[in-house]
Protein backbone atom coordinates (compact mmCIF):
# COMPACT_ATOMS: atom_id res chain seq x y z
CA UNK A 1 0.00 0.00 0.00
CA UNK A 2 1.19 3.48 -0.80
CA UNK A 3 2.15 5.60 2.17
CA UNK A 4 0.99 9.20 2.43
CA UNK A 5 2.85 12.35 3.38
CA UNK A 6 1.73 15.91 3.93
CA UNK A 7 3.01 18.09 1.12
CA UNK A 8 5.18 20.67 2.93
CA UNK A 9 3.60 24.09 3.23
CA UNK A 10 0.13 22.74 2.45
CA UNK A 11 -2.68 20.84 4.18
CA UNK A 12 -2.59 18.19 1.43
CA UNK A 13 -1.94 14.58 2.53
CA UNK A 14 -0.87 12.85 -0.68
CA UNK A 15 0.24 9.36 -1.68
CA UNK A 16 3.92 8.78 -2.45
CA UNK A 17 3.03 8.25 -6.10
CA UNK A 18 0.87 10.54 -8.21
CA UNK A 19 -1.26 9.00 -10.96
CA UNK A 20 -0.81 10.76 -14.30
CA UNK A 21 -3.93 10.61 -16.46
CA UNK A 22 -2.84 12.26 -19.70
CA UNK A 23 -4.09 9.27 -21.73
CA UNK A 24 -7.53 9.09 -20.09
CA UNK A 25 -10.24 9.65 -22.69
CA UNK A 26 -7.85 9.38 -25.63
CA UNK A 27 -5.39 6.46 -25.78
CA UNK A 28 -7.20 4.90 -22.81
CA UNK A 29 -10.94 4.47 -23.22
CA UNK A 30 -13.17 5.00 -20.21
CA UNK A 31 -13.44 1.34 -19.14
CA UNK A 32 -9.69 0.79 -18.99
CA UNK A 33 -9.16 4.18 -17.35
CA UNK A 34 -11.69 3.16 -14.69
CA UNK A 35 -9.78 -0.05 -13.99
CA UNK A 36 -6.54 1.86 -13.57
CA UNK A 37 -8.12 4.46 -11.30
CA UNK A 38 -9.77 1.76 -9.16
CA UNK A 39 -6.43 -0.06 -8.85
CA UNK A 40 -4.74 3.17 -7.78
CA UNK A 41 -7.26 3.77 -5.01
CA UNK A 42 -7.08 0.12 -3.95
CA UNK A 43 -3.29 0.45 -3.66
CA UNK A 44 -3.55 3.40 -1.29
CA UNK A 45 -3.21 6.14 -3.92
CA UNK A 46 -5.11 9.40 -3.70
CA UNK A 47 -3.01 11.95 -5.63
CA UNK A 48 -4.10 12.44 -9.26
CA UNK A 49 -2.67 14.69 -11.95
CA UNK A 50 -4.28 15.87 -15.18
CA UNK A 51 -4.33 19.00 -17.36
CA UNK A 52 -6.94 21.01 -19.23
CA UNK A 53 -5.02 20.44 -22.47
CA UNK A 54 -4.60 16.66 -22.21
CA UNK A 55 -6.09 14.98 -25.26
CA UNK A 56 -6.49 18.19 -27.23
CA UNK A 57 -3.81 17.08 -29.71
CA UNK A 58 -6.05 14.15 -30.78
CA UNK A 59 -8.44 15.06 -33.63
CA UNK A 60 -12.09 14.20 -33.33
CA UNK A 61 -12.52 13.94 -29.56
CA UNK A 62 -13.99 16.49 -27.14
CA UNK A 63 -11.64 19.06 -25.67
CA UNK A 64 -10.23 18.41 -22.19
CA UNK A 65 -10.74 14.66 -22.72
CA UNK A 66 -8.63 13.64 -19.73
CA UNK A 67 -10.42 16.00 -17.34
CA UNK A 68 -13.85 14.99 -18.63
CA UNK A 69 -13.12 11.29 -18.31
CA UNK A 70 -11.56 11.70 -14.91
CA UNK A 71 -14.45 13.86 -13.69
CA UNK A 72 -16.96 11.20 -14.73
CA UNK A 73 -14.95 8.45 -13.01
CA UNK A 74 -14.58 10.43 -9.79
CA UNK A 75 -18.25 11.38 -9.59
CA UNK A 76 -19.79 9.82 -6.50
CA UNK A 77 -16.49 9.37 -4.67
CA UNK A 78 -16.14 11.43 -1.47
CA UNK A 79 -14.32 14.65 -2.31
CA UNK A 80 -12.00 14.11 0.63
CA UNK A 81 -10.86 10.73 -0.74
CA UNK A 82 -8.60 12.22 -3.42
CA UNK A 83 -6.24 15.14 -4.01
CA UNK A 84 -6.68 16.49 -7.52
CA UNK A 85 -4.13 18.49 -9.48
CA UNK A 86 -4.64 19.97 -12.92
CA UNK A 87 -2.79 22.41 -15.14
CA UNK A 88 -3.67 25.45 -17.22
CA UNK A 89 -2.03 28.03 -19.50
CA UNK A 90 -0.66 25.43 -21.91
CA UNK A 91 -0.51 25.83 -25.69
CA UNK A 92 -3.83 25.68 -27.53
CA UNK A 93 -3.28 22.39 -29.35
CA UNK A 94 -6.54 22.80 -31.27
CA UNK A 95 -5.13 25.89 -32.93
CA UNK A 96 -1.72 24.35 -33.35
CA UNK A 97 0.12 27.67 -33.35
CA UNK A 98 2.01 27.01 -30.09
CA UNK A 99 1.50 30.59 -28.94
CA UNK A 100 2.19 31.16 -25.25
CA UNK A 101 -0.98 31.67 -23.20
CA UNK A 102 0.30 32.64 -19.77
CA UNK A 103 -1.95 35.56 -18.84
CA UNK A 104 -4.49 36.19 -16.07
CA UNK A 105 -7.26 35.99 -18.68
CA UNK A 106 -6.12 32.59 -19.97
CA UNK A 107 -5.70 31.40 -16.39
CA UNK A 108 -9.28 32.30 -15.49
CA UNK A 109 -10.65 30.74 -18.66
CA UNK A 110 -8.66 27.51 -18.33
CA UNK A 111 -9.42 27.14 -14.65
CA UNK A 112 -13.12 27.66 -15.27
CA UNK A 113 -13.00 25.05 -18.03
CA UNK A 114 -11.21 22.60 -15.74
CA UNK A 115 -13.74 23.00 -12.95
CA UNK A 116 -16.58 22.42 -15.40
CA UNK A 117 -14.96 19.40 -17.06
CA UNK A 118 -14.04 17.80 -13.74
CA UNK A 119 -17.42 18.55 -12.17
CA UNK A 120 -15.98 20.05 -9.00
CA UNK A 121 -15.78 23.54 -7.51
CA UNK A 122 -12.17 23.54 -6.26
CA UNK A 123 -8.80 22.29 -7.51
CA UNK A 124 -6.52 21.11 -4.68
CA UNK A 125 -3.25 21.88 -6.48
CA UNK A 126 -3.27 24.04 -9.61
CA UNK A 127 -0.24 24.01 -11.87
CA UNK A 128 0.81 26.61 -14.39
CA UNK A 129 1.57 24.29 -17.30
CA UNK A 130 3.98 26.71 -18.94
CA UNK A 131 5.56 30.15 -18.56
CA UNK A 132 5.90 33.23 -20.74
CA UNK A 133 9.21 34.84 -19.72
CA UNK A 134 8.35 37.97 -21.69
CA UNK A 135 5.60 38.88 -19.22
CA UNK A 136 6.03 40.30 -15.71
CA UNK A 137 5.80 37.49 -13.21
CA UNK A 138 3.79 39.50 -10.69
CA UNK A 139 0.60 39.62 -12.73
CA UNK A 140 0.30 35.86 -13.01
CA UNK A 141 1.16 35.31 -9.33
CA UNK A 142 -1.46 37.90 -8.38
CA UNK A 143 -4.01 36.08 -10.55
CA UNK A 144 -3.24 32.76 -8.86
CA UNK A 145 -3.58 34.31 -5.42
CA UNK A 146 -6.91 35.86 -6.44
CA UNK A 147 -8.22 32.44 -7.53
CA UNK A 148 -6.98 30.99 -4.25
CA UNK A 149 -8.75 33.67 -2.25
CA UNK A 150 -11.90 33.06 -4.28
CA UNK A 151 -11.77 29.41 -3.23
CA UNK A 152 -11.38 27.98 -6.73
CA UNK A 153 -7.89 26.58 -6.01
CA UNK A 154 -6.22 25.44 -2.84
CA UNK A 155 -2.48 25.64 -3.57
CA UNK A 156 -0.53 26.34 -6.73
CA UNK A 157 2.72 25.25 -8.35
CA UNK A 158 4.60 25.44 -11.64
CA UNK A 159 5.54 23.08 -14.45
CA UNK A 160 8.05 23.82 -17.22
CA UNK A 161 9.19 27.06 -15.60
CA UNK A 162 12.89 27.88 -15.58
CA UNK A 163 14.73 28.08 -12.28
CA UNK A 164 15.39 31.85 -12.55
CA UNK A 165 11.71 32.55 -13.23
CA UNK A 166 10.62 30.37 -10.32
CA UNK A 167 12.97 32.26 -8.04
CA UNK A 168 11.66 35.56 -9.37
CA UNK A 169 8.09 34.46 -8.70
CA UNK A 170 8.97 33.31 -5.19
CA UNK A 171 10.65 36.63 -4.41
CA UNK A 172 7.60 38.50 -5.64
CA UNK A 173 5.25 36.33 -3.58
CA UNK A 174 7.40 36.69 -0.46
CA UNK A 175 7.38 40.46 -0.94
CA UNK A 176 3.60 40.50 -0.61
CA UNK A 177 3.54 38.02 2.26
CA UNK A 178 2.58 34.90 0.31
CA UNK A 179 4.24 31.47 0.08
CA UNK A 180 3.97 31.37 -3.72
CA UNK A 181 4.55 28.09 -5.52
CA UNK A 182 4.33 25.11 -3.16
CA UNK A 183 5.86 22.59 -5.58
CA UNK A 184 7.57 22.21 -8.94
CA UNK A 185 6.89 19.69 -11.71
CA UNK A 186 10.10 19.20 -13.76
CA UNK A 187 11.09 16.41 -16.10
CA UNK A 188 13.14 13.98 -14.03
CA UNK A 189 14.00 10.32 -14.02
CA UNK A 190 17.08 8.13 -13.91
CA UNK A 191 17.63 8.42 -17.68
CA UNK A 192 19.43 11.56 -18.76
CA UNK A 193 17.59 13.19 -21.69
CA UNK A 194 19.23 14.61 -24.77
CA UNK A 195 18.71 18.37 -24.39
CA UNK A 196 18.31 18.96 -28.13
CA UNK A 197 15.66 16.24 -28.37
CA UNK A 198 13.86 17.82 -25.42
CA UNK A 199 13.25 20.92 -27.50
CA UNK A 200 11.33 18.77 -29.99
CA UNK A 201 9.67 16.14 -27.84
CA UNK A 202 9.55 17.39 -24.24
CA UNK A 203 10.00 21.17 -24.03
CA UNK A 204 10.48 22.14 -20.41
CA UNK A 205 12.98 21.95 -17.60
CA UNK A 206 15.10 18.94 -16.61
CA UNK A 207 15.74 18.53 -12.89
CA UNK A 208 19.51 18.21 -13.08
CA UNK A 209 19.73 21.58 -14.87
CA UNK A 210 19.43 23.65 -11.71
CA UNK A 211 16.24 22.48 -10.02
CA UNK A 212 18.18 20.67 -7.31
CA UNK A 213 18.91 24.10 -5.81
CA UNK A 214 15.17 24.70 -5.38
CA UNK A 215 14.74 21.20 -3.98
CA UNK A 216 17.45 21.67 -1.37
CA UNK A 217 15.86 24.99 -0.40
CA UNK A 218 12.64 23.15 0.47
CA UNK A 219 10.49 23.05 -2.66
CA UNK A 220 8.96 19.59 -3.22
CA UNK A 221 9.45 18.03 -6.64
CA UNK A 222 6.62 16.18 -8.37
CA UNK A 223 8.42 15.05 -11.54
CA UNK A 224 6.96 13.77 -14.77
CA UNK A 225 8.66 11.10 -16.93
CA UNK A 226 9.71 9.49 -13.65
CA UNK A 227 10.02 6.06 -15.26
CA UNK A 228 11.96 7.48 -18.23
CA UNK A 229 9.24 6.18 -20.55
CA UNK A 230 10.29 2.59 -19.96
CA UNK A 231 13.58 2.97 -21.83
CA UNK A 232 15.70 0.95 -19.40
CA UNK A 233 13.37 -2.05 -19.44
CA UNK A 234 13.45 -2.16 -23.23
CA UNK A 235 17.23 -1.73 -23.35
CA UNK A 236 17.69 -4.46 -20.75
CA UNK A 237 15.53 -6.80 -22.84
CA UNK A 238 17.40 -5.94 -26.04
CA UNK A 239 14.25 -4.43 -27.50
CA UNK A 240 15.40 -0.98 -28.47
CA UNK A 241 13.47 -1.41 -31.73
CA UNK A 242 10.22 -1.37 -29.69
CA UNK A 243 10.85 2.18 -28.53
CA UNK A 244 9.16 5.14 -30.19
CA UNK A 245 11.28 7.58 -32.14
CA UNK A 246 10.77 10.24 -29.48
CA UNK A 247 12.01 7.93 -26.70
CA UNK A 248 15.01 6.88 -28.78
CA UNK A 249 15.92 10.50 -29.45
CA UNK A 250 15.50 11.47 -25.80
CA UNK A 251 17.16 8.56 -24.04
CA UNK A 252 19.09 6.11 -26.24
CA UNK A 253 22.56 7.36 -25.47
CA UNK A 254 25.81 5.91 -24.18
CA UNK A 255 25.26 7.90 -20.99
CA UNK A 256 22.15 5.88 -20.24
CA UNK A 257 23.50 2.57 -21.52
CA UNK A 258 26.29 2.86 -18.94
CA UNK A 259 23.64 2.76 -16.22
CA UNK A 260 22.31 -0.64 -17.29
CA UNK A 261 24.91 -2.82 -15.49
CA UNK A 262 24.28 -0.95 -12.23
CA UNK A 263 20.52 -1.27 -12.71
CA UNK A 264 20.79 -5.01 -13.34
CA UNK A 265 23.02 -5.50 -10.29
CA UNK A 266 20.62 -3.62 -8.02
CA UNK A 267 17.61 -5.48 -9.43
CA UNK A 268 19.27 -8.80 -8.58
CA UNK A 269 20.33 -7.55 -5.15
CA UNK A 270 16.79 -6.49 -4.26
CA UNK A 271 15.02 -9.34 -6.05
CA UNK A 272 13.04 -7.04 -8.29
CA UNK A 273 12.87 -5.70 -11.84
CA UNK A 274 14.96 -3.09 -13.62
CA UNK A 275 11.87 -0.88 -13.93
CA UNK A 276 11.25 -1.11 -10.18
CA UNK A 277 14.77 0.13 -9.47
CA UNK A 278 14.23 3.00 -11.94
CA UNK A 279 11.15 4.16 -10.02
CA UNK A 280 12.84 3.54 -6.65
CA UNK A 281 15.57 5.96 -7.71
CA UNK A 282 13.05 8.80 -7.32
CA UNK A 283 11.03 7.33 -4.45
CA UNK A 284 14.24 6.96 -2.40
CA UNK A 285 15.40 10.56 -2.77
CA UNK A 286 16.14 12.18 0.63
CA UNK A 287 14.23 15.35 -0.33
CA UNK A 288 10.46 15.35 -0.88
CA UNK A 289 9.91 13.74 -4.28
CA UNK A 290 6.58 12.36 -5.52
CA UNK A 291 6.88 10.85 -9.01
CA UNK A 292 4.02 11.09 -11.47
CA UNK A 293 3.51 7.67 -13.01
CA UNK A 294 1.50 6.53 -15.98
CA UNK A 295 0.02 3.11 -16.66
CA UNK A 296 -1.72 1.44 -19.57
CA UNK A 297 -3.22 -1.32 -17.41
CA UNK A 298 -4.12 -2.05 -13.81
CA UNK A 299 -1.43 -4.76 -13.70
CA UNK A 300 1.26 -2.33 -14.81
CA UNK A 301 0.11 0.13 -12.17
CA UNK A 302 0.27 -2.59 -9.53
CA UNK A 303 3.93 -3.19 -10.38
CA UNK A 304 4.68 0.51 -9.90
CA UNK A 305 2.86 0.64 -6.56
CA UNK A 306 4.90 -2.36 -5.36
CA UNK A 307 8.10 -0.70 -6.60
CA UNK A 308 7.36 2.42 -4.56
CA UNK A 309 8.06 0.44 -1.39
CA UNK A 310 11.64 -0.32 -2.46
CA UNK A 311 14.20 1.92 -0.77
CA UNK A 312 17.69 2.42 -2.13
CA UNK A 313 20.40 3.68 0.17
CA UNK A 314 22.61 6.70 -0.48
CA UNK A 315 25.42 4.57 -1.90
CA UNK A 316 23.05 2.92 -4.36
CA UNK A 317 21.56 6.25 -5.40
CA UNK A 318 25.02 7.66 -6.02
CA UNK A 319 26.01 4.60 -8.04
CA UNK A 320 23.00 5.05 -10.32
CA UNK A 321 23.39 8.77 -10.73
CA UNK A 322 27.12 8.65 -11.39
CA UNK A 323 27.24 5.56 -13.62
HELIX and SHEET records of a PDB file:
HELIX    1   1 UNK A   30  UNK A   42  1                                  13    
HELIX    2   2 UNK A   65  UNK A   74  1                                  10    
HELIX    3   3 UNK A   79  UNK A   81  5                                   3    
HELIX    4   4 UNK A  104  UNK A  118  1                                  15    
HELIX    5   5 UNK A  137  UNK A  149  1                                  13    
HELIX    6   6 UNK A  163  UNK A  175  1                                  13    
HELIX    7   7 UNK A  195  UNK A  201  1                                   7    
HELIX    8   8 UNK A  211  UNK A  216  1                                   6    
HELIX    9   9 UNK A  228  UNK A  230  5                                   3    
HELIX   10  10 UNK A  231  UNK A  236  1                                   6    
HELIX   11  11 UNK A  240  UNK A  242  5                                   3    
HELIX   12  12 UNK A  245  UNK A  251  1                                   7    
HELIX   13  13 UNK A  254  UNK A  257  1                                   4    
HELIX   14  14 UNK A  260  UNK A  270  1                                  11    
HELIX   15  15 UNK A  274  UNK A  283  1                                  10    
HELIX   16  16 UNK A  298  UNK A  307  1                                  10    
HELIX   17  17 UNK A  314  UNK A  322  1                                   9    
SHEET    1   A 2 UNK A   4  UNK A   6  0                                        
SHEET    2   A 2 UNK A  13  UNK A  15 -1                                        
SHEET    1   B 8 UNK A 220  UNK A 221  0                                        
SHEET    2   B 8 UNK A 183  UNK A 185  1                                        
SHEET    3   B 8 UNK A 153  UNK A 159  1                                        
SHEET    4   B 8 UNK A 123  UNK A 128  1                                        
SHEET    5   B 8 UNK A  83  UNK A  88  1                                        
SHEET    6   B 8 UNK A  47  UNK A  49  1                                        
SHEET    7   B 8 UNK A  17  UNK A  20  1                                        
SHEET    8   B 8 UNK A 291  UNK A 293  1                                        
END                                                                             
